[in-house]
Amino acid sequence: MQFADRTYPITAIAYSDSVQFEAFLQEVTALMADRGMRLAGLIQRSQRKPGRLKCDIHLQDLATGELRGISDDRGPQARGCVLNTDQLLRACEAAAAGLSDQTDLLVLCKFGKTEVEGGGFRGLMAKAIELSVSVLIGVPLINLSAFRDFSAGFAREIELPGLYSDRLAAVQYLTSDLWPMRAEMAGAA
C-alpha cells in the first residue's frame, strides 16, 4: 500500500553481509549529518576483540553521538546471541528522547531478532511515524518476511547491493523520497 504522495514512511535496506551494512550505514549517516540533516536513532559500531568469536556491540545515538554498549562479555568462546536486552532498552529510551517533530530521519541499524519477537526498535519506529518522521532501517534477509509482516506494506525495500557504490549518490537516493518531504537539503550540494 502506498501513501497518496507516493512515498513510504519506512525505507528498509535488505542485506546479507552485516559487516558491509554496518560500514555503509556509518558512512551514509555521517554524510547526511554533514549535509545538515537532523538525525535521530541508533547505528551499530562493532568492536572486534583478539581471541574472541564475538565482537562487542555498541550503539551510537545519532542525536547525541553517545556510544552505549549493548552486549555481554560471555568469554572468548561464546557463541550465539550476546545482546543485553536491558542495555538495548536503555539505548532505545535515550534515542526516543532525541526524536522530535523537528527530526528529518530516524535511522536504525537493524530489524533483528528482538524486533521480530515484538521488542527492540519497534517503539521508536512507531513514535517516528506518529511524528511524521521517516524511518531508515536495515533488515537482514533472514528477517525480511517478519519485517514485511510488521510494516504491513508501509515500507519500500532496497537491497544493499543495489545501492550506488558512491556514498553521496546513495544518500541522495535514500533521502529523495522521504515521507513527508522534509529533507530538501538532501539534494543540495
N, C-alpha and C positions, 0 to 999 in steps of 0.2 A: 504494500500500500504506500502511495506517495502522498505527500502533503500538497496542497493546492499550488504552492510556489515551486513545486518540483524539486525540493531539496529534502534531505533527511536530517533528523536531529542527531543521529549517530552515524559515524563512519567507523567501520571495522576494518582493520588491516589483518588479513589472514596470513599466517606464517607457519613454517615448519622448523625453521632454524632460530631458536631463541637467542643465541648469541648475536646473530646477524640482526635480528629485530631490535634487540636492546641497543646496539650501536646506532642503528638507523634512528630510533626514537630519540636518543640523546642528541644526535646531530640536528634533526629537524626541529626539535623543541628549542634548541639553542638559537637556530636561525629565526624561528618565529619570535622569540623574545628579543633578539637583536632588531627585528623589524617593528617592534613596538606593540606586539600582541600581548594582551593581558591574559596570561595563562594561569590556570589552577590545575591541581591534580598531582599525580604521583607517577614517576618513572623509576624503573629499576636500575640499580647500579650494583652489579655482582662483583664480588672481590674474590678472586681465586687465592687459595692458600696452598703453599707447597705441602705435598704429602697428604692432601685431603681429597676425597672423592667429591665432596660437595663444597660449593663456594658459600661465602657469607653473602646474604642478600640484604641490601639497603634500598629504601625508597627515598627518592629526593622529592620534596614538596616543591612544586614549580612556583608557587606564590611566594615562598619564603626562602627557598634554597636549602632548607634544613634537611639533613640526612637522618633517617631513622632505620635502625637495624630491625629486621623482622624475621630473622632465622635463629634457630637454636643450634648451638655447637654440640653435636652429638658424638663427637670423636672422629678420628681420621678415617675410619672405615664405614661411616654412616651411609646408609642407602635410604632411598625413599624420601618422603617429604620432610623438610626441616623447618617449615613455616611455623612461626609462633603467631597463632591467630589473635592473641591478646595484643601483641605489638602491631599487627596489621590493623586491628580495630582502632587503636590509638592514632595510627598514621592517618586512617580514614577520617577520624574526628577532627584532626588538625587540618587536613586538606579541606574538609567541609567549611571550616572557619574562613578559609581563603577564597571560597566560591561565593560570588555575588552576581547580581544582575549586570554588573559592570565587566564581568569576565567575558573574554572573547571566545575562549575554548577551554573545555575540561579535557585534559589528556590523562589517560590511564594506561598503565603498562600491559595489563593482561586480564582477559576474561578467563580465569583459571579454575582450578578445582573448587576453590572456595566460592566463587561466583556461580559455578554450575550447581553447587549444593544450596544456593539461595542467599549467601552472605557476601562478604568482601565489598567490592566496589559497587554493588547494585544500588545501595542507598545514595552514593554520590551521583550516579547516573540519573537516578530519579530526581534528585534535588536540582541538577543541572537542567533537566528538561522542564521542571516546574518554573525555573528562572529564565527559560528560553535561551539557554546556553548550549551550543553544540558540543558534542562529545566525540573524541577520537580515542579508540581503544584497540589494543592488539588482541587477536584471538588465535590461539594455537589451533591448527587444523583439527586436532583431536577433539576440541571443544566447540567446533563450528555449529554442529547440529543443536547443541544446548543453547548456544548464543542465539541462533535463529529462533528457537522457541521463546527465549527471553525477550528478544527485540520485536517480535511479532510484526515483522515487515517494516519497521520504522528505522531500518539501518541500510546504508549502502555498504557493500563489501568490495574491498580492493585486495588483491593478492600482492604480498610484498614483492615478489619478483617482477610484477607488472609495473611497479613504480619506477620512475626515472632514476638512473644512476647519479644524475645531477641532483644533489640535495635541494638546491634552491628551486629547481623546477618541481621537485616533489612537494615542497612547501606551497608553492603557488597552486599546484593541482589540488592538494588536500584542503586548502583554505578557500578555494574559488567557489565552493558550493556550500558554505556554512549556512546553518539554519539558526535563526534568521540571519540575513546578510548583515553582519556587524563588523567584519574584518576587512573593510575596504583597504586598509593599509597592507594587507597581504599581497595585493597586486602592485603596490608601489615599490619602487626601486630602493 
